[in-house]
Amino acid sequence: MVNISQESGAFFQTDAEIAKQKEKEAKYNYTAGDAVKLSSKALSLCISPDGKYIYIAESGFQVRKMERSTMKSVKLFKGHNGPVTSVVIGKDDTIWTGSWDKTIKKWDAKSGECLATLEGHTDFVKALVVSGDSLYSGSSDCFLRRWNLDSLECTASEKQHRRPIESLAISLDGQSIYSASSDGIVIRWDAKTMKVQKTYTGHDTSIYGIRVWEDDLWTASADKTVRRWNTDTGVVDMTIEHPDRVKSLVLAGPYVVTGSSDDEIRVWDIASGQLVCVIEGHFDEVSSLEMYGSTIYSGSLDCSIRRWPLNAASIKEYNETRENKKKKEQAKDNGLTEEEEKELAELLSDDE
């Protein structure tokens, strides 16, 4: 049974929705993780190969170029007529973006000038990847398209998914393209022939994030799991359970890092599949994650970009911060004042 709230100003919202809203309001901050407040929601991000810049695709119809070292905005790319869902770096200092306006745009990374607009998709462009002289795009129209970066012509258009394509990835050798869909399926395509090489089934619903590393395929899903697949056999050899939908993931040395709809970033040990730490700070869905050096960069629907060091010292700090927060919440539930809480902590310490 769903209870409808009787609070003034909250009609037609369930008690659960009101509770979740209050929980988010309690988390509100633009300080944790060296937060940079954006003018709209961060939907995707990428880092230039030299590490100098971060490019953020925003819901406010624009892409932001930011200096990675200073986290300062240096340029805005404006021209789309809908939220920008994807951004990738091409050759010759160009940027490619996909949008809800069904188009793909090519930009000069230095001047911010729009150099070309590619049309062909009939619904939202959700994902882009670049490999060699080709750009691959996935859309809510269920089509995977390939475009020549020089001629700007669409050289292939294939439809095998039954529902929108949400994410794309490319193999390390550039020979295969992987598409993940809200139909819960991943398809591996031959990058040259655009023929289906393999289909990976097992998720219960939408797959929002996909990464490929050597023989491993990693997927993040709305079924609250992250799975690791062997790219050749299609066998799942690791399943990591989450409390909410998983929207993003990135590989970081011995760790896989995940972003969830519960606003939290989780770091998992790849060897054991065990949770290493939880990074708190965002107060809305973590939509995108990237890694550069030993730092995680996260984008969120809370209209922020944040960065988090990932090393032994920072992992210890994240765990201590979370543990202290739990103790404060327990003390609050027990009706203790801050002074009484400190006194209890001292007594427990003496007992030890």
N, C-alpha and C positions, 0 to 999 in steps of 0.2 A: 504494500500500500504506500502510495506517495502522498506525503503531507504537504499541503500548500501553505506557505507562510501567511500569517495574519498580521505581520508587521506593516505599519503604515509605510507606503512607498515601495513595498516589496511584493505587491500582489502579483500573482501568476508565476512567482518563483517558488521552487520547493525549498523546504528547510535545508536540504542537503546543498542546494545551490547557494543559499544565503551563507551557510557555514563555510563553504569553499571560498566565497567572495571575501568574507571576513578574514579568513586565513591568509589570503593573498595580500589584503590590506595591511596585515600585521607584518608581512615580509618586506613591504615596500622600502626600497633603498636604491640610491644611485651612488653608492660608495664601495660596496664589496666588489672585489676583483678589479680594482682600478676602473670602475664603470664609466663608460662614455655614453651619455644620454643622446639618443637619436630623435629625429623629428617624427619617425614612424617605426613600425615593427621591422625587425631584422628577419628576413626570410631565408637568406643564404649568404655565404661569404666564401672568399677564396684569398689566398696569400700569394703574392708574386714569387716566382722561383728564387729571386735574389733576396727575398725577405724584407724588402723595403716598404712594401705597401700591402694594405688589406683593402679588398673591395667588398662592399656590403650591398646586397640587393635588398631594397626596402619596399614595404607596402605602399609608401607614399609616392609611387610612380618614378622612383629615381634610384641611382646607384651612387654610393659614396666611396670616394677614394681617401684612405686614411694612412698616414705614416705609421708604420708598425711600432717604431721605437718610441715615438712621442704620443701615439694615439690621438693625433690631431688631424682633423679633416682638412684636406688640401684641394679637393675638387668634387663637384657634383655633376653627374651625367643625367641630364633631363631630356625627355622626349617621348617616353612611353606614355600610353594612355590608360594604364592599369598597373596594379602592383607588379613589381619586378621579382620574379621567383627564382631566377638563377643567373649566375655570373661566372664566366670562365675567362682565362687569359689565352689569347691566340698568339700567332707569330707576328714579328715585326711591330711589337709594341701596340697591339690592338686588344680591345676588350670586347667580349660578346655577351649579350644579355637576352634573356627570355622573359616574356611577360604574359599577364592575363589578357593583354590586348591582342593575343594570338600571333604576335610578331617576334622576330629575332632582330636585334640591332647590333651593328658593328661600330665601335667607337675608337677614336684616337686616344690612347691612354694619357698622352701629355696635354693635348689641347681640350679634350672633352667633347670634340666635334663628332657628331653622328655621321659616319661615313657611308652607311648603307642600311637598308631595312629589308629583311627577308620575309616574304609572305608565302603561305602554303598550308600551314596548320589551320584547322577550323575550330579549335578550342584552345584553352590555356596552354602555353608552353611552360612545362614544369621543370625540365632538366636539360642540361647541356654538358657535353664533353668534347674536347678537342684532341685529335690524334693525327699527327703528320699534317697532311694538307686537307684534312676533312674535319668538319664540325658535325656532331650528331645531336639531334634534338628529340626529346620525348614529350608527348603532349597528352592532355585530357581527351583528345580525339582518338587515343589509343595507338597512334601511328609513331613509328620510329623513322626519322628522316635523316638522310646524309646530305651534306652540302659541301661543295668545293670551296675552299677558303679564298681561292684566287678568282674564279669565274663567278662565284656566288650562286651557282646553279644547284638546284636540288638534283642529286645524282641517284637517289634511291628513296623509296617510300614503302615501308612494310608495316602491315598490321597483323599481329598475332595475339596481342593482349585483348582481353574482353572488357577491361576497364582502364581508366587513366594510368599512364606511365608516370610514376612519381620520382624516380631516381635513375641515374645512369652511372656506370663505371667502366673503366677500360683496363684490360690486362696489362701487365708490366711490359710485355713485348709489343703491345699495340695491335695484336692480331685479332683480338676478340672484344666485343662490346657487350656489356651486361645491362639489361633493362629490368627494373623492378616496378611492379604495378599494384594498384589497389585491388586487383583480382587475387592477390596473395601469391603470385608466381614470379619467378625470375627466369628470364630467357637469355641464353648466351648466343650471340650472333657472330658470324664470320665478318670481320670488319670490311673485307674486300668484296665478297659476294653478297653480303647481307642475307645469307641463308642461316636458318636456325641450326645451331650446333647441339644445344642441349637445353632442356627445361628442368627447372628445380621447383618442386612442389613440396609443401609441408606447412607453411604458415596458414593460419586460419583466416587472416584478413589482410588489410593493406600493409605493404612494405614501403616505408618512407625513406630509409637510408640503406646504402649499399657501398661496400668497400671491397677491393680485391688486393690481395698481397700474396705473391707466389702461387702456391696451390690452394690457397684459402679464399673463400668467399664469405664475407660477413654481411648479415642483413639485420635491419632494425624494423620492428613491426608494431602495428596497433594491437596485435594479440599479446602485447606486454612481454615479448621475448626478443632477445638477440640470439642469432644462430650462426654457427660456423659450419660451412659446407666444404667438402673436398670438391674442387672444381671439376676433376675428372670423373669421379664416381657419383657425385651428387649426394653423397651420404652426409648427414648431419652428425658431427662428432662432438658438438658442444651446444647446449641450450642454456642461456642465462635468463632467469626469470626476473621481472621487474614488477613493481606495484602499479604501474600505469603504462600508457602507450609510450613506446620508444620512438622518438622522432629523428634522432641523429646519432652518428657514431664516428669515431676516428681511431686509428691505430697509433699507438705511441710506445714504440719499443716493446717491452715485455707486457704492456697493458693495452686493453681496449677500453676506450672512454665512451660513455653513452650519455645522451641528453634526453630528458623525458618530459611528458606533459605534466608531471608533478613538480616541475620547476627545478629539479635537481640534476646535477652532473654526478655520475658514478664512475669510479675507476676500478677495473677488474683485472685480476692477474690472469693472463692468458694460459699459463701452464696449468693452473689449478681450477680456473673458473670462479675463484673466490673473490668476494668484494674486498677491495683494498681500502677505499675511503669514499665518502660522500661529500661533494663540494656544494655548499649552500650559498646562496646569494641572489640568484635570479628569483623573481616573483611571478613569472609566467613561463609558459612552455619554452624549453630550450630547443630552438629550431635548427641550429647549425653548429658544427664544431670543426675546428681545424687545429693542426699542431705545427708549431715551428720551433725547432730546437727542443728545449725542455719546458715549453710553455703552451698551455691550452688556450685557444681563443674561442669564445662562445658568443653566439648571437641568439637573441630571445624575442619573443612577442611582447616582452616588457619594455621594448624600445631601447635596448641597450646592447653594447658590445663590451665584453669583459675578458680579462686575461688572468690565468691562474698558473703559477709555477707548479711543476710536477717533479718533485724530487723527494728524497727521504725526509728532509726537514719539513717540507710543506705538507706531505702526507700526514706526518705526525701532528702538525698544527690543525689540519682539517678534522682529524679524528678527535683531538682534544676540544676543539670548538664545538663540535657536535655533541660530545659527551657532556660538556658544561651546560649546553643548552637544554639537554634532557634533564639534568639535575635541577635546573631552575624551573622547568615546567612541572616536574614532580613536586618540588617544594611549593609551587603556586597551587597545585591541586590539593596539597595537604594543608593549605591555608597558612603557611609560614610567611612571616615578613622576611625582608632581606637580611635584617640583623639576626633573626632567629635561624635563618638558613646558614649564615656564616658560623654561628655558634654550634649548630649541629655538625657542620663540616669539621670543625675543630675537635669536637668530641669523638667523631668517627676516626679522625686522624690519630688521636691519642690512644684509642683502643687498638689501632693497628700497631 
